[in-house]
Amino acid sequence: MSQNFTVTVATSPARLADISTRAQVGSGDNVLIGGFIIQGSASKRVLVRAIGPSLIPFGVANALMDPTLELRDMNGALLVSNDNWTTAANKQDITDTGRAPGASREAAVLTTLAPGRYTAIVRGVGATSGVALVEVYAKWRRHRKQRHDRRDNSYGAKNHYCACVGADAYAIWGGKRAE
């Protein structure tokens, strides 16, 4: 028995399939930092999450129980912040992404960003410490030429939030702030 396969090599630049950083968050300047770049000429809708309690079922010990999130531009200016995502003015929009955090004490920011460099900073509320995860998702549209999604039985252009695939968003750094 023999099988024939067709291999197609993509010539476009690679894009990240997943963008997240997990680290120990301490007090003071000992924070979790995730940086990313929005490329292209158009603004992109992004969802940035700071996850702590939702890590516990995955065996992560010492999870940060109440993370807070700051989104800053390339000059360090604070653009938006959030403590508990359920208190966000756009809570329903966050829910509608299908990527809302699993715990109410986790933080999320859903906003539109112009091309540029950005930094997400995760701290513990009340100077608490623990392990946290920062994630960035970008909105993209699936077009008719792309594959049929068996999970929702849909074809055509539909909005999805994906970990920065197809949205010209790239990770550039992540980790704890250096002392």
N, C-alpha and C positions, 0 to 999 in steps of 0.2 A: 504494500500500500504506500502510495506517495501523496504528498500534499503540496500544493503550490500556494505561495503567499505573495502578496503585493505589498511592498514597503514604500511609503511616501515619506520623503525627507523634507521637512519644513525649512525654508530659508529665512523666515522672519526671526527676529530676536526672541530668545526665550523669555518667558514671563513666569513669575513665581506662582506656584500652585497653592502655597500656604504661607501666610505671614503671621507669625506670632513669636513672642519671646516670653519665656518663663524664668523667674528668678526670685531669690529671697529679697523681700522688701524690709528695710529696717526703718529707723527713725532719722529725723533730720534730713540730710542730703543723701542718705543711703536709700535711693529710690530705684524703681524699675523704669527704664527708658526704652521706648520703641520708636525708631525714626522711619519715615517713609517719604517718598517723592511722588508727587502727582506730575506726570509728564504730559506732553501734548499741548494743544492750544485751547482746549475746552476745560471748563470746571467739571469736577467729578463729585458725585454724591458718595460719601463714605460713612461707614458705621465703625466706630472705634469702641472696643469693650475692654473693661478691666474685670477680670474674673478671679474669684477667690473661693468662696464656698462650693461652687460647682465642681471644683477639682477634687474634693474629698471622695466622691464615689469612684474616682479613677485611681485611688490609692496614694494621692499626694498628701503626705503628712505635713502638719503645721501650715495649713492654708491660711492666707490672709482673710480674715472673716468679714472685713468691711473695707474694701478698697475704694479709693476716690481717684478720679481721672481728670487730668488737665490736658488740653490740646493747645499747643503753642506753635507759632509760626517760626520761620527761620531766624528771626531777630529775637526770639525768646518771649515775644508778647503773648499773653494769654488770650486765646480766641474764645474758648468755651471750657467749662468744667462741669463735672457731675459727680454726685455722691451716690445716691440710690437711683437707679435708672427709672424706677416706677414714679419718681417725682419730677421727671423731665417734662417740660411743656409739650414735647412731641412724643410722649409715651406711646400713643397709638401708632404713630409712624414707625417707631422702633419695633413694636410688636409686629406690624405688617411686613417687615423685612424677613420674618421667619428666623431671625438670628438674635432675638431678645435674650439677654442673660437669663439663666435658670433660677437665680436667687435675687430677691428684691434688694438685698444689700450690695449687689454688684453694680458697677457703673457702666454707662453707655452714653455715647454722643453720636447723634446722627446729624450730619451737616454737609453742606456743599463747599468744596474747597477749590480754589483756583490753582493752576499749575504752580508748583513750588515745593519747598522742603518743609516738613512738619515733624514735630516731636510730641509723642504721647507719654505723659509721666504718670506713674501709678504710685500712690502713697497709701499708708494705712490711716484710717480715720482715728484721731486721738493718739497719734504717734505709735499705733500698734504695728506689729511686724508679723511676717509670715510669707509664704510662697504665693505669688500671683502670676497671672498670665495676661499679657496685653495682646489684643488681636485687632487687625484692620481688615475690613471688608469694603469692597468697592462695588457700586451698582453697575451692571452691564446688561445689555440686551442680547438675548439669544435670537439669532436670525433663522429664517426658514431653512437655509442650507445646512445648519448644524443638526446634530443628531436628535432623534426623537427621545424625549425623556420619559421612560416607562414609569417613573414614580408618580408623575401627575398627568400622564396620558395627554400631553399637549404638544402641539406643533406651533410654529410661527414665532413671531417676536413677542417675548414675554419678559418682564422685568425679573431679575434674580439678583441676589447678593452673593458674591463669591469672594473668596479670599484673594482679592486683587488680581484675578485672572481676567484678561481682556479689558482692563480699565486703565491701562498705562500707568499703574501705580507700582512702584518697586520699593522693596525694603533696602535700606542702606546701613542700618546699624541697629543694635539692640543689646540690652544688658543693663548692668548696674552702673550708676554714675561713679566715676573714678574719684577717689579722695585726693 
